[in-house]
């Protein structure tokens, strides 16, 4: 009944209020997949390829605003979709999110599905990413009150959306959080401090599951699980002339966490800071993060992307290059010490250089990731843009892929050339070669893209396993792509051969299986 009543009330409110001068907007996104069997890259016994042959998903969002009131409703649809379970189909339909917000002078109240974060997200972050099918909205109540022109306080309470099950399902544990932030000028220094506290209370079923697992563990590893976990954070951004410094420290109390598949009782800490300085022609940024058992889940029984309460910033740069992106290091919530240094140099408008070094270990000293990266771009020609660079990388496959694989070393040079035929027509080529003796071996990647602004885009690419390691073949992974854009509407169609590997969006990464077939997308807004 709720699935029928809520949208009915929403549309009734809109139809009754539009006459009062309100504004209705929305957006639509749909994906369509046609699965083509390919016994060279697709594992056997996958029903999406053997039986169903097609699938997809779609999201329709509506937003109505009037006189400080905002109503939001999103409908989610999955038909033999491979986004939730990567090798088996999911079919579901329902209300994926809704909320009502009302502003009363200095007070704003939201009820429903809440997307928000505290600080950098280390303590709490609820957000949606359709490409990775992450939707960990907090379903409950949020209130924000501006105490003065410089200080506001925010409170959150509710349950997290369970994105594994049917649309609209919730996890049982309950969250409460309070957050205070400020905005001050002290002479030439600008400060934006903040502090927050969070409490998560487990339900009885979660406690019973923990007790059952703990009771069969060795006696030395047994402990009494707690219903309540408390976490705290303090953070500040300091800006002075060309200098910007962000720092955050977070702590959580003892609770049951899962590390390397086993339960243990531990508190946790995270320290995170970025320091940036810039002036015309040069910019420098330094980043450091130390994480020790700061595992934040709705329940300790949940793993991977399920039940994520927070978001640990990824210190390493997420590269857009096809081959480099395959080995993006995800944050390690249990144990990580990471550093990064970036320098951007632009002596003139014609060219620039970017240099980066990233160094990541476990707290025990075990090496996780190394990257030395440099690229440059030259725009001094009338019709040409030339770019290129090289990456040296070390990557702990055993940790990041949880597979018994050797430590990886690679060198990847790349180049990009763009030729502007005229104001509307341009052709771009991209070339990469990744040399490594680990994982699947060395790769060669090439792309040619032709754009007719502002409507058309065409691309042809090939990713070739040119020097495979033992157990792999020399295979081509083709991608033929076309897109048409008219105003807010965009249509795309692609024939894809995709190798299994990591896909990253917005700092969050997940492993995706191989894909063979046709993909279509439609996006629009109104």
N, C-alpha and C positions, 0 to 999 in steps of 0.2 A: 504493500500500500504506500509506503514511504516513497518508493521510486516513482510512483505516479503522482502523489500529492505535492511533493516539493517542486517539480517543474511546473505543475499546474498553478500553484500559488505564485511562483516567480513570474510566469507570463501574465497571470491575471493582474499582478501588481504593475507590471510594465504597461499593459494595455490601458489600465486605469490612470497611470501617471503620465504617459506620453503626452496626453492633452495638456498637462501642466507645464510643458516645455523642457522635459528631461532629454537626455542624450543616450541613445543605444548604439553600442559598438560590439564588434566581435571578430573572431577569426576561425578559420577552418584549416586543418592539416590532415592529409590522408596519405598513407603509404600502401602501395600495391606490389606484391611479390609474386612472380611466377617461377616456380622451382623447376629447374632443368637437371635431370640426372646426369652425373658425370662421375664414373667409377674411379677416375684418377685422383679426384680431389675431395669427393663427398663420401664419408664413411657409409657402409652398408646399413640397412635396416632403419633408415630415417623415414618416418611416415610422411613427412612433408614432401619428400621427393618421390617416394614409392607409391603413395596413395593420393594425397590431397592435391598436389601439384600447384596450388595457389593459396594465397593468404594475404592478410593486410590488417591495418589498424587505422583508426581515425579519431580526431579530437575536434569537437565543436564547442567554442567558448562564446558566451554572451556576457556583456557588462552594461549595466544601466546606471547612470549617475544623475542626480538631481538634488539641489539644495542641501549638500553635505551628506547625502545618502548614496551609497553604492551597493548594487546587487550584482553578484557574479555567479555564473552557473557554467559548468563544463560537463559535456557528455562524452564518455569514452566508449569506443567500440573496438573489439578485437575479433577477427574472423580467421581462424587457423593461423594465428599470428605466431611468429618465432621470436618475438622480442622478450617475452617473459621467460619461456623455457626454450633455450636455443636450439634444441634438437627435437622438440615435440610441440604440436600445435596447441594453442589456447584460444578458446572462443568465449567471449563474455561481452556484456553490454550493460551500461548503467550510468549513474551520476558519478563522475570521477572526482568532482570538487564543486563546492558551492560555499559562498559566504555572504554575509550582510554586514556592511560597515556604515556607521553613523558618526559624523563629526559634530560635537557640541562645543563650540568655542575652542577651549584648550584641551578638551577630552575627545579621544577617538576610540570607539569600541568596535571590535570585529568578532562575529560569531560564525563558526563554520570551519572550513578548511583554511588554515593559516600558513602562509609562506613567509618566513622571516628568518633572521639570524641575529646572533649576539656577537659583537666584536668582529673578528675575522672569520668566525664560524667554528672555532676550536671547541667552545662549550656547547653551542647549539646552532644548527642550521637546518631548516626545513625548506626544501626547494624541489623543483620539477625539472627533469631533463628527459625529453621524449626520445632523443636518439639513443640513450642508454637505458631507457625506461626506468628512470629513478623518479619516484614520487613519494617522498616521506613527509607529507604535510602533517602538521599538528592539527587535529580535529578537536576543537573546543572553543575557548574564549580568549581574546586578547584585548587589553586595554592600555592605552598610552595617554599620559597626562603631562602637559607642559607646566611645570611648577613655576618657572620664571622664563624670561627670554633666553636664558643660557642653560637651563637644566630641565630634563624631562625624565620621567620614570615610566617603565613599561612592565606589564605583567602578562604571563602566558600560563594557560592550564589546559590540559586535554590529553588525548591519546594519539598515538602515531598511526597513520594510514598503513595498512598491510597491503603492499603492492604485489604480494605473491598470489593472493587468493582472488575471489571474485571482486568486481568493481564495488567499492564502498565498504570493504571489510576493514576492521581496526584491530591493532594489537591490544591486548588487555592491560598491560602496565600503564600507569598514570604519571604524567609529567607536570611539574609546576616550576616556574622560573620568574625571577624578578631582575630587572636591568635598569641601571641609572646611568645616564650619559650627560656630558656637559660640553659647552662650547665657549671658550674664553680667549681673550686677548690680554697678554701681559706685556705691555710695551710693544716691541716688534715681534714678540713670540706669540704664536697661535697654538692653543692647546685644546684637544678634544678627548678628555679622559672618559673612562667608563668602568663600571664594575657590575658583576652579575653573580647570582647564585641559582642553582638548579637542583631539583629533587626528583628522582625517579623512584616510584614504588612498584615493586613486582607484584603480580597477582599470585594467588595460591597455586594455580596450575604450574606456573613457571618455577615456583619454589619447590614443588613436589618433583618436577623433572630434575632439578639440580640435586636434590637430596638423593634421588635414585642413582644418579651418576656418581655422586661423591661416595656413596656407601660401598660401591664396588671398586673404588680406587685403593691403592696401597695406603695403609694406616697413616704413614708419614705425610701423605698428601691430602688427608681429609680435613675438612673445616666446616663450620656452621654458616650457611649462606644467610645473607641479610636481605630483608625486604626493601630497605631504603638505601639509596646511594645519594650522596650530596656532592656537588661539584661547584667550584668557584673560579672566577676569572677577574683579572684587572688588566686594563689596557689603556694606551694613550697614543695619540699622534701629535708630535711636536713639529711645527713648521716655523722656520726662521730663514727669511730671505731665500737663498737657493737650496737650503737644507731641509729634508723631511725625514723624520725618524718615527717609526712605529714599533711599539714593544708590547708584548702580551705575555702574561704568566697565568697558568691554569693549574688547578689541583682538584683531584677527586678522591673521595674517601674509599676505604677498603670495600671491595665487593668481589663477587665471582666473575672472573673474566676468562676468556678462552684464548690461549696462546699455543700455537703449533698443535692445535687439535685437543689440547688437554685443559681442564679447568684448574684455576688457581685463585687464591684469595690475595688481592693486592690493591694498594692505592696507586694513583698515577699522577704524573706531572707532565706539563708541556711548557717550554719556553720558546718564544718565537719573536724574531725581530728583523726589521728591514731598515736600512739606512741609505738614503738617496741624496745625491748632490748633482745639480745641473746648472749649466750656463750655456750661452750660445756656442754651439759647435761641439760640446762635450757633455756627457752625463755618466755618472758612476753610481752603481747600486750594489750594496752588500746585503746578503740575507743569511740568517742562521736559524736553525730549529733543533731543539733537543726534546725528544719524546721518550718517556719511560712508563710503560704500562697504562697509557691513557687510551684505553679501549672503551668506547662509548657506544653501547648497543641498547636497543629496547629490551632485549633479553640476552643473556649469555649464550643461549642455544642457537642464536641467529648468526649467520656468517655471510661472507661476500658482501653484496650490496644490500642485503636484507636487514632492516631494522637499524639503519645508520642514524644516530642521533646528531652527530656533529660532522664537520668536514675539516680534516687536517690539511692545511695549505701544502701544496706540492712545491718543494724548493726548486727542483729541476725545471727547466723550461720545456713546455710541451711544444715540440716542433711540428710545423705543418707539413714538412716533407714526408712523402709516402714511406720511404724506407726508414728514416729516422724515427718516425712515430711508432713503428712496430716495437720499439724497445724503450717506451716511456716508463720511468720508475714510479710506482704508486707509493704514497706515504705509508710508512710502517708504524702503526699505532702502538705496537708493543715495545719497539726498541729502534731508535733512529737518532743519529747525529749527522746533520746535513749543513753544508755551507755552499754558498754560491757568490760569485763575483761577476758583475757585468760592466762592460764599458762600451759606450756608444760614442763614436767620433764622426763629426760631420764638418770638415773644414770649409766646405762650400755647399751650394745647392746642387752641385753636379755629382757629388759622390759622398758615400758614408761607409763606415766600417763598424762592425759589431763584434766584440770579443767576449767570450763567456767561459768560465770554469766552474764546474760543479763537483763536489766531493761529498759522498754519503757513505757512512759506516753504520753498523749496529753499535750499541753502547759497549759491547764486548770487544770492539775493534774489528770485527769481521767486515771485509770490504763488500759494499753493495753496489755502488755506482760511481763512475768517473766519467766526466765529459769535458773535453777541451774543444771549443767550437769557435770558428771565425768565419764571418761572411762579409761581403761588400757589395755595393751597388753603384753603378755609374750611369748618370743621366745627361752627360755632356753632349751627346749626339741629338740631332733634331728629331729623328724618328725612332731611335733605338734606345732601349734600356737593357743594360748588361748587368748580370748579377752572378755570384758564385761563392763557394766557400768549401770548407772541409770540417768534418767532425771526427775526433778520436773518442772512442767510447769503450768503457768496461762495464759489464752488466752481469749481475748475479742471477742467472736463470733459475737456480734452485730456490731462491727466496721469492722472486717476483712471479715466477710461473709455477711454483710448488711442484717442480718436476726434477727428477734426478738427472740433471744436465750439467755439463762442465761450465766453469766461469767463462764468460764470453768477452772477446776482444774484437773490435771492428774499426775500420777506417772507411769513411764515406765522403768522397768528394762529390760536389754537385754544382750544376750551372743552370742558369735561367736566362733566356733571351726573349725580349718582347720587341716586336716591330709594329709601330703604329702606322698603318697604311694611310689613314686619314682620320678625321675627327670621330668617325663612327666605327671604323673597321680596324681590328688589331689581331695579330697572331702572336701567341706565346708558346715557347717550348721550354721544357724542363727535363733535365737529365741527371740521374743519380747512379752511382755505383757503390755498393756496400761490400767490402772485402772482409770476410770472416771465415774461420775454419770451424766454428761452433754452430749449434742449432741446425738450421736447414742449409747453411752454407752461404755463398756469395750471391748477390742479387744485382740485376741491371734493371733500371726503370726509366722509361721515356714517356713523355706526354707532349701532345700538340693540341693547343686550344685556339679556336677561332671565335672571335666575338663580333657581333654586329649590334652595337649599342643603339638603343637601350633594350632591345627585345630579345635577340637571339644569342645563344652560346652553344658551341659544339666542341667536343673534346674526344680524343682518341689516345689511350694509354696502354702500355704493356709492362707488366712486372714479370721478369724472367729469372728463374732460378738457374743462373748461368754456371755455377760451380757447386752443385749440391753435395752435401755430406752423405755418408753411407745411409741407405734406407730411403733416400729421396731421389726423384727423377728431375731431369731438366724439363720444366713445364712453363708454359706461358699463361699468365693471368691477365686476360684482356678486359678493357673497359671502354665501351662506346657510349658516349653521353650526348644528350641534346636537351636544351632548356629554352622555354619561351616565356617572356615576362611582358605583361601588359598592365600597367598601373599596379594595383596591389595583388594581382593574380600571377602566380608562377606555376608552370607545368614543366615537369622534367621526366625523361625516360632514359633508361640506361640498360645496356646489356653488360652483365658483370660476371667475371670469374675472380673470386676473392679467396686469398689464402687465409688460413686460420691465423689469428694474432690479436694483438691488443688494439682496441679503439678507445680514444680519449676525447672527452668533451668537457670543457669547463673545469678542468683540473681533476675530473673523476674518470677513471679508466676501468674497462672491463675486457675480458677475453671474449672474442667473437669467433664462432666456428667458420669453416670454409663455406662459401656460397657460390652457387652457379644458377644463372637465370636472368630474369628481367625485373628491374625495379622501376616503379613509377611513383611520382609524388605530385601532389597538388596542394598548394598553400595559397590562402587568400585572406584578406581582412576587409572589414567594412565599418 
